[in-house]
Amino acid sequence: MSPNTNPIIQSPVKTNIITGFLGVGKTTAIQHMQKNKPENERWAILGNEFGVVGIDGALHQGNAPEEVFIKEVPGGCMCCTSGLPMQIALNQLLSRARPHRLLIEPTGIGHPKEVLSTLTEPHYQEVIDLQASLTLVDARKVSQPRYRDHHTFQEQLEVADRIVATKGDQYQQDELEQLDAYLHTLGLAEIPVSSIQHGQADAAWLNAPSKHRAQNGLENEVVQPHEHEHEHEHEHEHEHEH
């Protein structure tokens, strides 16, 4: 299949990006949302070969709910090679699964703006219904320069329609306040922030509109890919809270 060949589907597929740094608990949150999805909906997940424990591990071992289809991007990187590996995997998944909702989970060290750039290309306008992007963060990491000053960490926050502070039961009293202050310094104070425990993300958050959604052929926010160094250490998000 040509990467630019659109799969034939009845209506645009509701699509969400679930991003966040390594170890933040994306897989656990996705699994929780899957368990609480509408019974009549068929979901699909597009993920990376590395950094996605639920996809390359537990979910492949039969722990995925019924009506959930899973596809990995070959090579483990959605943002490389002008997005061609992602487009091929995306088209194959949409054609075979014909899902009602698609969750895209880039690796924790990937660049979500590259993924958004692919999803907002003209040939996906009638295929993808881009909805809320969720960025998961561990508020305890904000005090650490290696996270706070990391470009990818900041980019993940910038693309978010909702920021989800995971592991809320482990926070000290002022750590959520530190996260709020950090968002203010980035000019992102308007993004809603929710705190969760044990990966219990609300599936209803997925239904909000995306600020990156294209309307009438014009994007509300132009998402441009940028040049970046590929610092893809092959780390895995080992957080087994199933």
N, C-alpha and C positions, 0 to 999 in steps of 0.2 A: 504494500500500500504506500502510495506517495504520502510524505508527511503533510502535504498541503491538501490532501483529499479529505473532505469532510465526511464523517460517517453519516449514514442516513438515519435520522431519528425523528420521532413524532413531534417533539417540542424541545426547546432549549433545556439543557440539563442544569439544574441548580448546582452551582460549583462553589466550594469554599477552599481557601488555603489555610492550613493549620501549621503555624510556624513557631519557632522558638529555639533557643540554644540547646546544646547537648545536655541531657540529663534533667530537663525541666519537667518531663512527664507528658509529652505529646501523645505517645502511644496509649498510655493509661486513659487520658481524657478522650481520645477517639474511641476506644473500646467502650467507655461509659456511654458516650453518645449513641453508639451503635445499638447498645442494649435498650435504649429508650427511643429509638427511631419509630415512626409510624409503621404499623404492621403491614400496611399495604404498599410500602415503599421499598424499592430495590436500590441499595447503595453500592458504590464502588469506591475503592481507594487506590490512588496512584502515589507511590512512594519511591524511595531510593533503595539501592541494594545495601548501603551501609547507613548506620545511624537510625534505623527503623526496626527496633526489636520486634514489635508486634507484627510487622509485615514479614520479616524474614525468619521469624521464630514462631511465637505463640499462635498467630493467626493461621499460619500455614499448617499448624498441627491440629487444626480442627476446632479452635476456640473462637473462630469468627461466627457471629450470628448468621442464621439463614438469610438469604437474599443479600449477602455482602460479597462483592467480587473484588479481587486484589490483583494489582499489576505493579511490577517494579520497572523503573527506568534502567535500561542496560548501562553498565558502567558506573552507576551510582551517582550521577550528577545531572540535575535537571537544567543547570544554567550553562552548560558547556556546549560548544560546537553550534552556536546560534540557536540553541534550543531544539535541534533536530532529534536527538534521542527522546526528548520529552514528547515532541509532537507525534512521533511514531507510536510510542507507548500509549499516549493519550487517545489517538485515533483507534488503535486496536481495542483498547478497553471500552471505549464508548460504543464501538460497533458490536462487540461480542456481548457485553453486559447489558447494554441499553438501560442504564440506571436512571432513577429519578433524581438522585443526588450523587455528586462526585466530591470526595474529600481528597485534597492534594497535600501531601506531607513532605515538603522538602527536607533534606538533611539539615541538621542544626547549624552547620557551617556553610550552607548554601545561601544564595542571594535571592530573596523573594521578588525583588523588582524584575529580575530576569524572567521569572515564572509569570508574573503579571503581564509583562510585555508580550509573552507568547499568547496568553489567554485573551488579550484585548486586540489581537490582530484581526483585520477585517474578515478573513475567512472563517473565524470562529464566532462571528456576531450572531448567527442564527443557530449556533450549536451550543454555545455556552451562555448560561444565565449567571453571571458573576455575582455572588452574594458575599456576605460578611467574611472578611479575613480575621482570624483569631490569632493573636500572638501571645504565647504562653511565656511567662517569666517567673523566675524565682527571685522574689524581692530581696532576699538576703544577699544576692550577688551584686546589687547596685553599688554597694560600698566598695567593691573590688575593682580597681582600675582596669584589670585585664578584661573585665566584662563591660564596665561603664564606658570605656574609651574605645571599645572594639567597633569598627565600622559596621560589621554585619549585625551586631547586636542593636545598634542604633537604627539600621535599615529595617530590621524586623519590626521595631516599634513604629517606625514611620508609616509602614504599609497597613498597620492594624486598623480595623474598624472597631475592635474591642480588644483590650489587653486583659489577660486572665492571669492573675497572680496565683500560682499553684503552691501546694504544700503550706497552706495558710495556717495549719495547726502547729507548724514549727517556727513561726515568726516571733521575734521579740516585738514589744509594744510599738516601737518607732519605725519598724522596717517598711511598713506600708506607707508611712509618711515620707520616708526617704525615697521610695519609688515615685510618689506623687511629686516631690520636689524635683527629682531628676527629669520627669516628664515635662515639668514646667521649663526647665533649662533648655530642653530640646524643642520647645514650642508645641508640645503635644498634649497640653493640659485638657483639651476638649475631647480627647478619646476616652470613652467610658472604661473604667477599671473595675473588675470583679475579682474577688478572692474566693478560692475554692480549696477544699480538702480532699485528699484521696482521689484526685482526678475527676471529681464529680462535676464536670462541665455541663451546662444546660444546653441541650440540643436546640432549644428555641433560639439561642443566640445565632444559629446558622442562618436563620430566615431574614435577618436584617439586610438592607441593601448595602452594596459595596460602594465606597466613595470612588472606586476605580471603574465602576461599571460604565460601559459605553452606551450612549443613548442617541438614537437617530443617526448613528454612524459617527458621532463625535464623542470623544471621551471626556468625562468630567475632569479628569486629571490625566495628563499625558504621562504614561509610565515609560520611561526610557531606560534601556539597559545601559550599564556603564562598564568601563574597563575595570578589571579587578584582578588581583592576584589569586590564583587558585590554591588556597591554603587548605586543601581537603585532606587533612589527616584522617585516616580511616579509623575513626573512633566510633564507638557504639553507645547508644543511649540506654545503658543497662539499668532499667528501673522496673523491677518486677513487682508490681503492686497488684497483680491480677487477682 
